[in-house]
Amino acid sequence: ALFIITGCAPTAAPKSDLDTPEYHYRLGVRSLEEGDYATAHKGFQRAIDLDPKFALGHSGVGLVKAYSGQFDGGKIDVDKGVSLASKNPLTYVYRGRFWTVNRSARNWFDKAEKDFTKALSLNPGNEAAEYYYGEALFFATDFRRAEAQFGKVVAIAGELAGKADERWATVQKI
């Protein structure tokens, strides 16, 4: 009876003004980019605990799982992120990144390219979609197209411009 009254998945109560899904999501993103997957997972999971329908939290958990080699669980999470926010280009970026990490999957590049293309159709010029599409092309050894993608990111001159410039230089050497 208690289960029926309280529901299946109660949301966690915020402990402070900063205890929001967005704050913990940003913490997860920062930790993910630093390679601290345990902290990234905690941040994304806390975002979900505060709002079970927070799509980017699910997408982030899925990508962390991919980096940890948990591809089956990660696929479920990135798919859930897309299903919760199919109009948010970042959910497709995360799923495209998932496929790029999971390069052992059959047709990984086709799946990643489809997600990055969808993200760019929702938000043309999206820096994250452009950069990580370039990463997928790089790992697929399509260096000419990767060079063009990284060039676009450098031209955007956003947060990923430095990383794109480094990758662009590597592609030039290849």
PyMOL commands that set and color helices and strands:
alter all, ss='L'
color gray80, all
select helices_A, chain A and resi 2-6+21-33+37-50+55-67+71-84+89-101+108-122+127-139+143-156+161-173
alter helices_A, ss='H'
color red, helices_A
deselect
rebuild
show_as cartoon
